[in-house]
Amino acid sequence: MLQKTVPAWFEIPSVDLDRAVRFYEGILDTKLAREDMGPMRMGVFPHEKPLPTGAVVHAPGYAPASQGSVVYLNVDDIRPVLARVPAAGGEVALPLTALPDGAGVFAQIRDTEGNRVGLFSAR
């Protein structure tokens, strides 16, 4: 049986962790918490406990990808986030798209590492 919130954790691979952390801090206007766990280095996205979160990671066996699963980051207002993507070194892969019945908007970006990542906003 699934829990009420399905994601427990996500990881976005990076080639250059410092560059990736700067990218996400820049577009999201926030700070990621740096953590080292042996060979894995991370920049953890802010969250309110016990809600799930994830991290940008650099570790053996992790490779950025533009195909496959897409992680969507929930943001208050997607428009200023999308506007900051090019200046931070990324690109908008799928422009702002409205969901049916006023359920919110989403877009997809490519980060500095080559990952395809989604953004979602309820407004």
N, C-alpha and C positions, 0 to 999 in steps of 0.2 A: 504494500500500500504506500502511495506517495504521501509525503508530508504536505502541509498547506502551501509551502513555498518550495518549489522543486529545486531551483539551484541552491547548492550549499556553498559553492566556491567556483571560481573560474580563473583561468590562467591565460594571459595573452603573451605569446612568446616574443622575445626580443633578441636581436643580434648585439645591439649596443644599449644596455640598460639605461645608462645616463641619458642618452638621446631620447629613448622611449619615455622615460619618466618626465623629462622636460616637455615633451610633446603633450602628454596627457595633463600635466599640471597646467600647461599653457591654454589648452582648449577648454578645460573644465574649470579653470580659475580656482584651483585647489592645491593642496599638498598631498603627495603620496608618502606613506610611511615606509622608510627603507628598512628591510630586514634581510639578514643572511641566515640561511639554514644549510650549513655545510656547503656543498657545491652550488646550491641554488641561491641566487640573489633576487630580491623582489622589491617592487614598489607597490605597496598595498593601497588600494582605493579606500577613501574614507567611508565609514558606514556607522550606523547606530546599532549597537549590539542589542539583541542577538540576530539582527538581520544579516543575510548572507552578503558577501562581497567577493572580491577577487584581487588579482595582482597582475602587473606586468612582470614577467620572469625572464631570467637568463640562467640557463643551466644546460648541462649535457643532455642531448636527446630532444631539445625543444627547437623548433624551426618555425619562423613566421610563415603564414599561408594566406593566400588571397582566395582560396577555394575551400569548401568544406563548411563546417559549423560556423555560425556567426553569433558572437556575443553582442547583446544590445545593452548599452549603458543607459540608465534612466536619468534624465536631466530635467531640471525645472523648466527651462525654456530652450528649445533646440536651436532657435535662430541665432543667438549670439555665439553658441558653441560652433555651429557650422561656419559662421563668419570668421572665426579664429583659426580654422583648420589650415588653409593655405599658408598663412604667415608662420604657422608652427611647423611647416614642412610636410604636411599631409595633403591629401586631395579628397574632394567630395566624389564618391563613386556612384552614388544614387542620390539625387536631390531630394529635398523635402517633399514628402508624400503624405497626404491626408488619409487617415483610415476612415472606413465607412461609419456612419452614424455618430460622428463627432467623438470617436474613441481615442483621438490623439493624432500625432504625426510621427513619422520616422524618416530616417535617412541612413545611408551607409557611407563610411569614409574608409580611406586607406591611410594607415598611420605611417610613421617614418620607417617602420620595420617591414612594411609590405603586407601587414595584416588587413583584412577586411573586417571592420567593426561597425556595428549598428548603433544608432542613437535613437532614443524614444523619448517623447514628451507628451504628457496628457493634454497640453494646450498647443 
